[in-house]
Amino acid sequence: MGLGGISIWQLLIVLVIVLLLFGTKKLRNLGTDLGGAVKGFRSSMKDGGASESSESTEEGESATQTESLTESAETAEADKSKSNV
């Protein structure tokens, strides 16, 4: 038995299905975005408050995340058009 009655084989099957549905590039972008968000959260918690330098850093991170999300959306649209052809 694995986690909560789910065996390791069931987890592997779910992982394969997720990879097939989303693809590795989307998952990599998602991981990068999530890592950046966690990093920003940790740095803001360590600073103990919002200063001007952290605000400008957050603005830069949000711009990077927006660009990454735009790229993900464009990739998804390109994948859809390829599958429709």
PDB file of N, CA, C and O in Angstrom, chain B, residues numbered from 101:
ATOM      1  N   MET B 101       0.832  -1.191   0.000  1.00  0.00           N
ATOM      2  CA  MET B 101       0.000   0.000   0.000  1.00  0.00           C
ATOM      3  C   MET B 101       0.867   1.241   0.000  1.00  0.00           C
ATOM      4  O   MET B 101       1.921   1.275   0.635  1.00  0.00           O
ATOM      5  N   GLY B 102       0.427   2.244  -0.703  1.00  0.00           N
ATOM      6  CA  GLY B 102       1.157   3.495  -0.791  1.00  0.00           C
ATOM      7  C   GLY B 102       0.503   4.569   0.052  1.00  0.00           C
ATOM      8  O   GLY B 102       0.144   4.336   1.207  1.00  0.00           O
ATOM      9  N   LEU B 103       0.354   5.719  -0.518  1.00  0.00           N
ATOM     10  CA  LEU B 103      -0.226   6.861   0.173  1.00  0.00           C
ATOM     11  C   LEU B 103      -1.745   6.775   0.164  1.00  0.00           C
ATOM     12  O   LEU B 103      -2.371   6.856  -0.892  1.00  0.00           O
ATOM     13  N   GLY B 104      -2.328   6.613   1.328  1.00  0.00           N
ATOM     14  CA  GLY B 104      -3.782   6.622   1.448  1.00  0.00           C
ATOM     15  C   GLY B 104      -4.464   5.526   0.655  1.00  0.00           C
ATOM     16  O   GLY B 104      -5.566   5.738   0.150  1.00  0.00           O
ATOM     17  N   GLY B 105      -3.840   4.345   0.526  1.00  0.00           N
ATOM     18  CA  GLY B 105      -4.443   3.245  -0.199  1.00  0.00           C
ATOM     19  C   GLY B 105      -4.171   3.258  -1.687  1.00  0.00           C
ATOM     20  O   GLY B 105      -4.717   2.435  -2.421  1.00  0.00           O
ATOM     21  N   ILE B 106      -3.330   4.183  -2.151  1.00  0.00           N
ATOM     22  CA  ILE B 106      -2.983   4.260  -3.575  1.00  0.00           C
ATOM     23  C   ILE B 106      -1.608   3.625  -3.742  1.00  0.00           C
ATOM     24  O   ILE B 106      -0.652   4.025  -3.078  1.00  0.00           O
ATOM     25  N   SER B 107      -1.509   2.656  -4.612  1.00  0.00           N
ATOM     26  CA  SER B 107      -0.231   1.973  -4.802  1.00  0.00           C
ATOM     27  C   SER B 107       0.680   2.797  -5.713  1.00  0.00           C
ATOM     28  O   SER B 107       0.239   3.741  -6.369  1.00  0.00           O
ATOM     29  N   ILE B 108       1.940   2.423  -5.738  1.00  0.00           N
ATOM     30  CA  ILE B 108       2.920   3.132  -6.566  1.00  0.00           C
ATOM     31  C   ILE B 108       2.583   2.992  -8.048  1.00  0.00           C
ATOM     32  O   ILE B 108       2.823   3.911  -8.830  1.00  0.00           O
ATOM     33  N   TRP B 109       2.028   1.847  -8.435  1.00  0.00           N
ATOM     34  CA  TRP B 109       1.669   1.641  -9.840  1.00  0.00           C
ATOM     35  C   TRP B 109       0.548   2.568 -10.274  1.00  0.00           C
ATOM     36  O   TRP B 109       0.563   3.077 -11.394  1.00  0.00           O
ATOM     37  N   GLN B 110      -0.411   2.789  -9.409  1.00  0.00           N
ATOM     38  CA  GLN B 110      -1.496   3.714  -9.727  1.00  0.00           C
ATOM     39  C   GLN B 110      -0.980   5.139  -9.864  1.00  0.00           C
ATOM     40  O   GLN B 110      -1.424   5.884 -10.738  1.00  0.00           O
ATOM     41  N   LEU B 111      -0.033   5.523  -8.993  1.00  0.00           N
ATOM     42  CA  LEU B 111       0.559   6.851  -9.094  1.00  0.00           C
ATOM     43  C   LEU B 111       1.338   7.006 -10.402  1.00  0.00           C
ATOM     44  O   LEU B 111       1.288   8.062 -11.033  1.00  0.00           O
ATOM     45  N   LEU B 112       2.052   5.964 -10.808  1.00  0.00           N
ATOM     46  CA  LEU B 112       2.798   6.016 -12.071  1.00  0.00           C
ATOM     47  C   LEU B 112       1.871   6.132 -13.275  1.00  0.00           C
ATOM     48  O   LEU B 112       2.176   6.848 -14.228  1.00  0.00           O
ATOM     49  N   ILE B 113       0.748   5.434 -13.235  1.00  0.00           N
ATOM     50  CA  ILE B 113      -0.222   5.524 -14.329  1.00  0.00           C
ATOM     51  C   ILE B 113      -0.796   6.930 -14.417  1.00  0.00           C
ATOM     52  O   ILE B 113      -0.944   7.470 -15.513  1.00  0.00           O
ATOM     53  N   VAL B 114      -1.119   7.527 -13.278  1.00  0.00           N
ATOM     54  CA  VAL B 114      -1.627   8.901 -13.261  1.00  0.00           C
ATOM     55  C   VAL B 114      -0.573   9.860 -13.808  1.00  0.00           C
ATOM     56  O   VAL B 114      -0.901  10.771 -14.567  1.00  0.00           O
ATOM     57  N   LEU B 115       0.688   9.663 -13.429  1.00  0.00           N
ATOM     58  CA  LEU B 115       1.771  10.503 -13.928  1.00  0.00           C
ATOM     59  C   LEU B 115       1.901  10.407 -15.442  1.00  0.00           C
ATOM     60  O   LEU B 115       2.081  11.424 -16.112  1.00  0.00           O
ATOM     61  N   VAL B 116       1.811   9.207 -15.985  1.00  0.00           N
ATOM     62  CA  VAL B 116       1.902   9.024 -17.438  1.00  0.00           C
ATOM     63  C   VAL B 116       0.737   9.716 -18.134  1.00  0.00           C
ATOM     64  O   VAL B 116       0.931  10.353 -19.170  1.00  0.00           O
ATOM     65  N   ILE B 117      -0.457   9.606 -17.589  1.00  0.00           N
ATOM     66  CA  ILE B 117      -1.625  10.256 -18.186  1.00  0.00           C
ATOM     67  C   ILE B 117      -1.465  11.775 -18.169  1.00  0.00           C
ATOM     68  O   ILE B 117      -1.778  12.443 -19.154  1.00  0.00           O
ATOM     69  N   VAL B 118      -0.979  12.324 -17.054  1.00  0.00           N
ATOM     70  CA  VAL B 118      -0.762  13.772 -16.960  1.00  0.00           C
ATOM     71  C   VAL B 118       0.272  14.214 -17.985  1.00  0.00           C
ATOM     72  O   VAL B 118       0.094  15.244 -18.636  1.00  0.00           O
ATOM     73  N   LEU B 119       1.349  13.449 -18.137  1.00  0.00           N
ATOM     74  CA  LEU B 119       2.370  13.793 -19.134  1.00  0.00           C
ATOM     75  C   LEU B 119       1.804  13.762 -20.542  1.00  0.00           C
ATOM     76  O   LEU B 119       2.135  14.619 -21.362  1.00  0.00           O
ATOM     77  N   LEU B 120       0.954  12.784 -20.832  1.00  0.00           N
ATOM     78  CA  LEU B 120       0.351  12.704 -22.158  1.00  0.00           C
ATOM     79  C   LEU B 120      -0.614  13.859 -22.419  1.00  0.00           C
ATOM     80  O   LEU B 120      -0.682  14.373 -23.535  1.00  0.00           O
ATOM     81  N   LEU B 121      -1.354  14.262 -21.396  1.00  0.00           N
ATOM     82  CA  LEU B 121      -2.329  15.334 -21.569  1.00  0.00           C
ATOM     83  C   LEU B 121      -1.670  16.707 -21.732  1.00  0.00           C
ATOM     84  O   LEU B 121      -2.045  17.481 -22.612  1.00  0.00           O
ATOM     85  N   PHE B 122      -0.694  17.001 -20.885  1.00  0.00           N
ATOM     86  CA  PHE B 122      -0.143  18.339 -20.850  1.00  0.00           C
ATOM     87  C   PHE B 122       1.181  18.471 -21.585  1.00  0.00           C
ATOM     88  O   PHE B 122       1.500  19.555 -22.074  1.00  0.00           O
ATOM     89  N   GLY B 123       1.938  17.432 -21.674  1.00  0.00           N
ATOM     90  CA  GLY B 123       3.248  17.504 -22.308  1.00  0.00           C
ATOM     91  C   GLY B 123       4.297  18.022 -21.345  1.00  0.00           C
ATOM     92  O   GLY B 123       3.987  18.686 -20.356  1.00  0.00           O
ATOM     93  N   THR B 124       5.529  17.708 -21.651  1.00  0.00           N
ATOM     94  CA  THR B 124       6.611  18.056 -20.734  1.00  0.00           C
ATOM     95  C   THR B 124       6.889  19.552 -20.713  1.00  0.00           C
ATOM     96  O   THR B 124       7.266  20.092 -19.673  1.00  0.00           O
ATOM     97  N   LYS B 125       6.712  20.232 -21.844  1.00  0.00           N
ATOM     98  CA  LYS B 125       7.020  21.668 -21.892  1.00  0.00           C
ATOM     99  C   LYS B 125       6.073  22.466 -20.998  1.00  0.00           C
ATOM    100  O   LYS B 125       6.509  23.357 -20.269  1.00  0.00           O
ATOM    101  N   LYS B 126       4.797  22.153 -21.052  1.00  0.00           N
ATOM    102  CA  LYS B 126       3.830  22.862 -20.204  1.00  0.00           C
ATOM    103  C   LYS B 126       4.112  22.599 -18.731  1.00  0.00           C
ATOM    104  O   LYS B 126       4.050  23.511 -17.906  1.00  0.00           O
ATOM    105  N   LEU B 127       4.424  21.337 -18.405  1.00  0.00           N
ATOM    106  CA  LEU B 127       4.705  21.000 -17.012  1.00  0.00           C
ATOM    107  C   LEU B 127       5.975  21.681 -16.532  1.00  0.00           C
ATOM    108  O   LEU B 127       6.054  22.102 -15.377  1.00  0.00           O
ATOM    109  N   ARG B 128       6.975  21.796 -17.410  1.00  0.00           N
ATOM    110  CA  ARG B 128       8.208  22.490 -17.038  1.00  0.00           C
ATOM    111  C   ARG B 128       7.918  23.967 -16.782  1.00  0.00           C
ATOM    112  O   ARG B 128       8.422  24.537 -15.814  1.00  0.00           O
ATOM    113  N   ASN B 129       7.111  24.590 -17.641  1.00  0.00           N
ATOM    114  CA  ASN B 129       6.744  25.997 -17.436  1.00  0.00           C
ATOM    115  C   ASN B 129       5.956  26.176 -16.143  1.00  0.00           C
ATOM    116  O   ASN B 129       6.164  27.141 -15.408  1.00  0.00           O
ATOM    117  N   LEU B 130       5.069  25.255 -15.878  1.00  0.00           N
ATOM    118  CA  LEU B 130       4.276  25.317 -14.649  1.00  0.00           C
ATOM    119  C   LEU B 130       5.174  25.199 -13.430  1.00  0.00           C
ATOM    120  O   LEU B 130       4.998  25.925 -12.452  1.00  0.00           O
ATOM    121  N   GLY B 131       6.136  24.287 -13.485  1.00  0.00           N
ATOM    122  CA  GLY B 131       7.077  24.117 -12.381  1.00  0.00           C
ATOM    123  C   GLY B 131       7.932  25.353 -12.164  1.00  0.00           C
ATOM    124  O   GLY B 131       8.201  25.744 -11.028  1.00  0.00           O
ATOM    125  N   THR B 132       8.359  25.966 -13.266  1.00  0.00           N
ATOM    126  CA  THR B 132       9.158  27.188 -13.178  1.00  0.00           C
ATOM    127  C   THR B 132       8.343  28.314 -12.543  1.00  0.00           C
ATOM    128  O   THR B 132       8.839  29.034 -11.677  1.00  0.00           O
ATOM    129  N   ASP B 133       7.101  28.461 -12.975  1.00  0.00           N
ATOM    130  CA  ASP B 133       6.235  29.500 -12.413  1.00  0.00           C
ATOM    131  C   ASP B 133       5.973  29.268 -10.932  1.00  0.00           C
ATOM    132  O   ASP B 133       6.004  30.202 -10.130  1.00  0.00           O
ATOM    133  N   LEU B 134       5.715  28.021 -10.582  1.00  0.00           N
ATOM    134  CA  LEU B 134       5.449  27.694  -9.183  1.00  0.00           C
ATOM    135  C   LEU B 134       6.690  27.923  -8.332  1.00  0.00           C
ATOM    136  O   LEU B 134       6.595  28.436  -7.217  1.00  0.00           O
ATOM    137  N   GLY B 135       7.846  27.549  -8.848  1.00  0.00           N
ATOM    138  CA  GLY B 135       9.097  27.772  -8.117  1.00  0.00           C
ATOM    139  C   GLY B 135       9.368  29.253  -7.902  1.00  0.00           C
ATOM    140  O   GLY B 135       9.814  29.652  -6.826  1.00  0.00           O
ATOM    141  N   GLY B 136       9.102  30.071  -8.915  1.00  0.00           N
ATOM    142  CA  GLY B 136       9.284  31.511  -8.777  1.00  0.00           C
ATOM    143  C   GLY B 136       8.337  32.110  -7.747  1.00  0.00           C
ATOM    144  O   GLY B 136       8.707  33.011  -6.995  1.00  0.00           O
ATOM    145  N   ALA B 137       7.115  31.599  -7.722  1.00  0.00           N
ATOM    146  CA  ALA B 137       6.137  32.090  -6.745  1.00  0.00           C
ATOM    147  C   ALA B 137       6.550  31.728  -5.323  1.00  0.00           C
ATOM    148  O   ALA B 137       6.441  32.546  -4.409  1.00  0.00           O
ATOM    149  N   VAL B 138       7.025  30.497  -5.142  1.00  0.00           N
ATOM    150  CA  VAL B 138       7.471  30.064  -3.815  1.00  0.00           C
ATOM    151  C   VAL B 138       8.690  30.869  -3.381  1.00  0.00           C
ATOM    152  O   VAL B 138       8.794  31.266  -2.221  1.00  0.00           O
ATOM    153  N   LYS B 139       9.610  31.109  -4.311  1.00  0.00           N
ATOM    154  CA  LYS B 139      10.814  31.887  -4.005  1.00  0.00           C
ATOM    155  C   LYS B 139      10.438  33.309  -3.586  1.00  0.00           C
ATOM    156  O   LYS B 139      10.987  33.841  -2.621  1.00  0.00           O
ATOM    157  N   GLY B 140       9.508  33.915  -4.310  1.00  0.00           N
ATOM    158  CA  GLY B 140       9.045  35.251  -3.960  1.00  0.00           C
ATOM    159  C   GLY B 140       8.361  35.290  -2.610  1.00  0.00           C
ATOM    160  O   GLY B 140       8.547  36.228  -1.836  1.00  0.00           O
ATOM    161  N   PHE B 141       7.569  34.269  -2.330  1.00  0.00           N
ATOM    162  CA  PHE B 141       6.885  34.192  -1.041  1.00  0.00           C
ATOM    163  C   PHE B 141       7.889  34.064   0.097  1.00  0.00           C
ATOM    164  O   PHE B 141       7.768  34.739   1.119  1.00  0.00           O
ATOM    165  N   ARG B 142       8.875  33.198  -0.084  1.00  0.00           N
ATOM    166  CA  ARG B 142       9.888  33.010   0.968  1.00  0.00           C
ATOM    167  C   ARG B 142      10.683  34.286   1.208  1.00  0.00           C
ATOM    168  O   ARG B 142      10.951  34.650   2.353  1.00  0.00           O
ATOM    169  N   SER B 143      11.059  34.962   0.132  1.00  0.00           N
ATOM    170  CA  SER B 143      11.842  36.195   0.310  1.00  0.00           C
ATOM    171  C   SER B 143      11.013  37.276   0.989  1.00  0.00           C
ATOM    172  O   SER B 143      11.543  38.044   1.792  1.00  0.00           O
ATOM    173  N   SER B 144       9.723  37.348   0.681  1.00  0.00           N
ATOM    174  CA  SER B 144       8.885  38.351   1.334  1.00  0.00           C
ATOM    175  C   SER B 144       8.667  38.013   2.808  1.00  0.00           C
ATOM    176  O   SER B 144       8.566  38.907   3.649  1.00  0.00           O
ATOM    177  N   MET B 145       8.595  36.731   3.113  1.00  0.00           N
ATOM    178  CA  MET B 145       8.452  36.337   4.515  1.00  0.00           C
ATOM    179  C   MET B 145       9.748  36.596   5.286  1.00  0.00           C
ATOM    180  O   MET B 145       9.713  36.968   6.459  1.00  0.00           O
ATOM    181  N   LYS B 146      10.882  36.399   4.627  1.00  0.00           N
ATOM    182  CA  LYS B 146      12.167  36.621   5.285  1.00  0.00           C
ATOM    183  C   LYS B 146      12.417  38.110   5.525  1.00  0.00           C
ATOM    184  O   LYS B 146      12.999  38.481   6.545  1.00  0.00           O
ATOM    185  N   ASP B 147      11.988  38.955   4.606  1.00  0.00           N
ATOM    186  CA  ASP B 147      12.160  40.399   4.755  1.00  0.00           C
ATOM    187  C   ASP B 147      11.297  40.946   5.888  1.00  0.00           C
ATOM    188  O   ASP B 147      11.672  41.921   6.539  1.00  0.00           O
ATOM    189  N   GLY B 148      10.172  40.338   6.119  1.00  0.00           N
ATOM    190  CA  GLY B 148       9.304  40.746   7.207  1.00  0.00           C
ATOM    191  C   GLY B 148       8.402  41.920   6.861  1.00  0.00           C
ATOM    192  O   GLY B 148       7.653  42.390   7.717  1.00  0.00           O
ATOM    193  N   GLY B 149       8.456  42.386   5.671  1.00  0.00           N
ATOM    194  CA  GLY B 149       7.607  43.497   5.259  1.00  0.00           C
ATOM    195  C   GLY B 149       7.900  43.863   3.818  1.00  0.00           C
ATOM    196  O   GLY B 149       8.840  43.356   3.205  1.00  0.00           O
ATOM    197  N   ALA B 150       7.086  44.744   3.297  1.00  0.00           N
ATOM    198  CA  ALA B 150       7.249  45.149   1.906  1.00  0.00           C
ATOM    199  C   ALA B 150       8.112  46.404   1.842  1.00  0.00           C
ATOM    200  O   ALA B 150       7.729  47.456   2.352  1.00  0.00           O
ATOM    201  N   SER B 151       9.255  46.287   1.224  1.00  0.00           N
ATOM    202  CA  SER B 151      10.098  47.451   0.992  1.00  0.00           C
ATOM    203  C   SER B 151      10.058  47.790  -0.492  1.00  0.00           C
ATOM    204  O   SER B 151       9.493  47.041  -1.289  1.00  0.00           O
ATOM    205  N   GLU B 152      10.654  48.910  -0.860  1.00  0.00           N
ATOM    206  CA  GLU B 152      10.624  49.320  -2.258  1.00  0.00           C
ATOM    207  C   GLU B 152      11.378  48.337  -3.145  1.00  0.00           C
ATOM    208  O   GLU B 152      10.946  48.063  -4.265  1.00  0.00           O
ATOM    209  N   SER B 153      12.487  47.807  -2.666  1.00  0.00           N
ATOM    210  CA  SER B 153      13.259  46.878  -3.485  1.00  0.00           C
ATOM    211  C   SER B 153      12.506  45.579  -3.712  1.00  0.00           C
ATOM    212  O   SER B 153      12.571  45.010  -4.802  1.00  0.00           O
ATOM    213  N   SER B 154      11.791  45.100  -2.699  1.00  0.00           N
ATOM    214  CA  SER B 154      11.030  43.858  -2.885  1.00  0.00           C
ATOM    215  C   SER B 154       9.827  44.089  -3.790  1.00  0.00           C
ATOM    216  O   SER B 154       9.418  43.183  -4.517  1.00  0.00           O
ATOM    217  N   GLU B 155       9.256  45.289  -3.755  1.00  0.00           N
ATOM    218  CA  GLU B 155       8.128  45.587  -4.630  1.00  0.00           C
ATOM    219  C   GLU B 155       8.568  45.590  -6.082  1.00  0.00           C
ATOM    220  O   GLU B 155       7.862  45.073  -6.948  1.00  0.00           O
ATOM    221  N   SER B 156       9.747  46.177  -6.358  1.00  0.00           N
ATOM    222  CA  SER B 156      10.221  46.185  -7.732  1.00  0.00           C
ATOM    223  C   SER B 156      10.585  44.781  -8.187  1.00  0.00           C
ATOM    224  O   SER B 156      10.401  44.447  -9.358  1.00  0.00           O
ATOM    225  N   THR B 157      11.097  43.954  -7.281  1.00  0.00           N
ATOM    226  CA  THR B 157      11.408  42.568  -7.614  1.00  0.00           C
ATOM    227  C   THR B 157      10.131  41.803  -7.913  1.00  0.00           C
ATOM    228  O   THR B 157      10.089  41.003  -8.847  1.00  0.00           O
ATOM    229  N   GLU B 158       9.093  42.043  -7.127  1.00  0.00           N
ATOM    230  CA  GLU B 158       7.823  41.369  -7.354  1.00  0.00           C
ATOM    231  C   GLU B 158       7.228  41.784  -8.692  1.00  0.00           C
ATOM    232  O   GLU B 158       6.640  40.955  -9.386  1.00  0.00           O
ATOM    233  N   GLU B 159       7.370  43.057  -9.069  1.00  0.00           N
ATOM    234  CA  GLU B 159       6.862  43.510 -10.353  1.00  0.00           C
ATOM    235  C   GLU B 159       7.591  42.807 -11.483  1.00  0.00           C
ATOM    236  O   GLU B 159       6.967  42.408 -12.466  1.00  0.00           O
ATOM    237  N   GLY B 160       8.896  42.649 -11.359  1.00  0.00           N
ATOM    238  CA  GLY B 160       9.680  41.953 -12.372  1.00  0.00           C
ATOM    239  C   GLY B 160       9.297  40.492 -12.459  1.00  0.00           C
ATOM    240  O   GLY B 160       9.208  39.938 -13.555  1.00  0.00           O
ATOM    241  N   GLU B 161       9.065  39.849 -11.300  1.00  0.00           N
ATOM    242  CA  GLU B 161       8.663  38.445 -11.292  1.00  0.00           C
ATOM    243  C   GLU B 161       7.284  38.279 -11.902  1.00  0.00           C
ATOM    244  O   GLU B 161       7.045  37.319 -12.635  1.00  0.00           O
ATOM    245  N   SER B 162       6.363  39.209 -11.608  1.00  0.00           N
ATOM    246  CA  SER B 162       5.020  39.078 -12.168  1.00  0.00           C
ATOM    247  C   SER B 162       5.043  39.267 -13.679  1.00  0.00           C
ATOM    248  O   SER B 162       4.269  38.633 -14.395  1.00  0.00           O
ATOM    249  N   ALA B 163       5.928  40.138 -14.173  1.00  0.00           N
ATOM    250  CA  ALA B 163       6.064  40.316 -15.619  1.00  0.00           C
ATOM    251  C   ALA B 163       6.616  39.045 -16.248  1.00  0.00           C
ATOM    252  O   ALA B 163       6.168  38.634 -17.318  1.00  0.00           O
ATOM    253  N   THR B 164       7.586  38.422 -15.590  1.00  0.00           N
ATOM    254  CA  THR B 164       8.154  37.175 -16.097  1.00  0.00           C
ATOM    255  C   THR B 164       7.102  36.080 -16.102  1.00  0.00           C
ATOM    256  O   THR B 164       7.017  35.305 -17.055  1.00  0.00           O
ATOM    257  N   GLN B 165       6.297  36.007 -15.044  1.00  0.00           N
ATOM    258  CA  GLN B 165       5.245  34.993 -14.983  1.00  0.00           C
ATOM    259  C   GLN B 165       4.199  35.236 -16.058  1.00  0.00           C
ATOM    260  O   GLN B 165       3.693  34.282 -16.648  1.00  0.00           O
ATOM    261  N   THR B 166       3.865  36.496 -16.325  1.00  0.00           N
ATOM    262  CA  THR B 166       2.893  36.811 -17.364  1.00  0.00           C
ATOM    263  C   THR B 166       3.424  36.380 -18.719  1.00  0.00           C
ATOM    264  O   THR B 166       2.684  35.817 -19.526  1.00  0.00           O
ATOM    265  N   GLU B 167       4.710  36.640 -18.978  1.00  0.00           N
ATOM    266  CA  GLU B 167       5.315  36.223 -20.241  1.00  0.00           C
ATOM    267  C   GLU B 167       5.292  34.709 -20.365  1.00  0.00           C
ATOM    268  O   GLU B 167       5.014  34.177 -21.440  1.00  0.00           O
ATOM    269  N   SER B 168       5.581  34.014 -19.279  1.00  0.00           N
ATOM    270  CA  SER B 168       5.592  32.553 -19.292  1.00  0.00           C
ATOM    271  C   SER B 168       4.194  32.010 -19.557  1.00  0.00           C
ATOM    272  O   SER B 168       4.035  31.049 -20.310  1.00  0.00           O
ATOM    273  N   LEU B 169       3.180  32.617 -18.944  1.00  0.00           N
ATOM    274  CA  LEU B 169       1.809  32.182 -19.163  1.00  0.00           C
ATOM    275  C   LEU B 169       1.386  32.437 -20.606  1.00  0.00           C
ATOM    276  O   LEU B 169       0.672  31.628 -21.199  1.00  0.00           O
ATOM    277  N   THR B 170       1.827  33.561 -21.170  1.00  0.00           N
ATOM    278  CA  THR B 170       1.522  33.873 -22.562  1.00  0.00           C
ATOM    279  C   THR B 170       2.152  32.834 -23.475  1.00  0.00           C
ATOM    280  O   THR B 170       1.516  32.364 -24.418  1.00  0.00           O
ATOM    281  N   GLU B 171       3.412  32.471 -23.197  1.00  0.00           N
ATOM    282  CA  GLU B 171       4.080  31.450 -23.993  1.00  0.00           C
ATOM    283  C   GLU B 171       3.359  30.118 -23.875  1.00  0.00           C
ATOM    284  O   GLU B 171       3.233  29.394 -24.863  1.00  0.00           O
ATOM    285  N   SER B 172       2.887  29.785 -22.684  1.00  0.00           N
ATOM    286  CA  SER B 172       2.161  28.529 -22.480  1.00  0.00           C
ATOM    287  C   SER B 172       0.872  28.518 -23.287  1.00  0.00           C
ATOM    288  O   SER B 172       0.522  27.509 -23.899  1.00  0.00           O
ATOM    289  N   ALA B 173       0.168  29.648 -23.284  1.00  0.00           N
ATOM    290  CA  ALA B 173      -1.075  29.738 -24.043  1.00  0.00           C
ATOM    291  C   ALA B 173      -0.808  29.617 -25.536  1.00  0.00           C
ATOM    292  O   ALA B 173      -1.548  28.939 -26.249  1.00  0.00           O
ATOM    293  N   GLU B 174       0.256  30.278 -26.014  1.00  0.00           N
ATOM    294  CA  GLU B 174       0.600  30.191 -27.427  1.00  0.00           C
ATOM    295  C   GLU B 174       0.991  28.767 -27.804  1.00  0.00           C
ATOM    296  O   GLU B 174       0.638  28.291 -28.882  1.00  0.00           O
ATOM    297  N   THR B 175       1.710  28.094 -26.931  1.00  0.00           N
ATOM    298  CA  THR B 175       2.106  26.712 -27.185  1.00  0.00           C
ATOM    299  C   THR B 175       0.878  25.816 -27.245  1.00  0.00           C
ATOM    300  O   THR B 175       0.796  24.926 -28.091  1.00  0.00           O
ATOM    301  N   ALA B 176      -0.076  26.049 -26.350  1.00  0.00           N
ATOM    302  CA  ALA B 176      -1.288  25.247 -26.333  1.00  0.00           C
ATOM    303  C   ALA B 176      -2.080  25.451 -27.616  1.00  0.00           C
ATOM    304  O   ALA B 176      -2.610  24.489 -28.174  1.00  0.00           O
ATOM    305  N   GLU B 177      -2.170  26.690 -28.092  1.00  0.00           N
ATOM    306  CA  GLU B 177      -2.880  26.971 -29.324  1.00  0.00           C
ATOM    307  C   GLU B 177      -2.179  26.330 -30.509  1.00  0.00           C
ATOM    308  O   GLU B 177      -2.833  25.805 -31.410  1.00  0.00           O
ATOM    309  N   ALA B 178      -0.857  26.369 -30.514  1.00  0.00           N
ATOM    310  CA  ALA B 178      -0.105  25.740 -31.607  1.00  0.00           C
ATOM    311  C   ALA B 178      -0.299  24.232 -31.589  1.00  0.00           C
ATOM    312  O   ALA B 178      -0.429  23.608 -32.643  1.00  0.00           O
ATOM    313  N   ASP B 179      -0.320  23.643 -30.398  1.00  0.00           N
ATOM    314  CA  ASP B 179      -0.545  22.205 -30.277  1.00  0.00           C
ATOM    315  C   ASP B 179      -1.932  21.837 -30.768  1.00  0.00           C
ATOM    316  O   ASP B 179      -2.110  20.813 -31.428  1.00  0.00           O
ATOM    317  N   LYS B 180      -2.928  22.678 -30.443  1.00  0.00           N
ATOM    318  CA  LYS B 180      -4.290  22.419 -30.887  1.00  0.00           C
ATOM    319  C   LYS B 180      -4.391  22.471 -32.408  1.00  0.00           C
ATOM    320  O   LYS B 180      -5.031  21.626 -33.035  1.00  0.00           O
ATOM    321  N   SER B 181      -3.742  23.489 -32.987  1.00  0.00           N
ATOM    322  CA  SER B 181      -3.813  23.629 -34.452  1.00  0.00           C
ATOM    323  C   SER B 181      -3.086  22.483 -35.139  1.00  0.00           C
ATOM    324  O   SER B 181      -3.502  22.047 -36.212  1.00  0.00           O
ATOM    325  N   LYS B 182      -2.009  21.987 -34.541  1.00  0.00           N
ATOM    326  CA  LYS B 182      -1.308  20.845 -35.120  1.00  0.00           C
ATOM    327  C   LYS B 182      -2.159  19.592 -35.055  1.00  0.00           C
ATOM    328  O   LYS B 182      -2.168  18.791 -35.990  1.00  0.00           O
ATOM    329  N   SER B 183      -2.881  19.420 -33.942  1.00  0.00           N
ATOM    330  CA  SER B 183      -3.696  18.220 -33.803  1.00  0.00           C
ATOM    331  C   SER B 183      -4.936  18.283 -34.691  1.00  0.00           C
ATOM    332  O   SER B 183      -5.463  17.243 -35.084  1.00  0.00           O
ATOM    333  N   ASN B 184      -5.407  19.483 -35.012  1.00  0.00           N
ATOM    334  CA  ASN B 184      -6.579  19.635 -35.873  1.00  0.00           C
ATOM    335  C   ASN B 184      -6.234  19.420 -37.332  1.00  0.00           C
ATOM    336  O   ASN B 184      -7.113  19.090 -38.128  1.00  0.00           O
ATOM    337  N   VAL B 185      -4.992  19.598 -37.697  1.00  0.00           N
ATOM    338  CA  VAL B 185      -4.577  19.472 -39.106  1.00  0.00           C
ATOM    339  C   VAL B 185      -4.486  18.067 -39.518  1.00  0.00           C
ATOM    340  O   VAL B 185      -4.152  17.781 -40.668  1.00  0.00           O
TER     341      VAL B 185
END
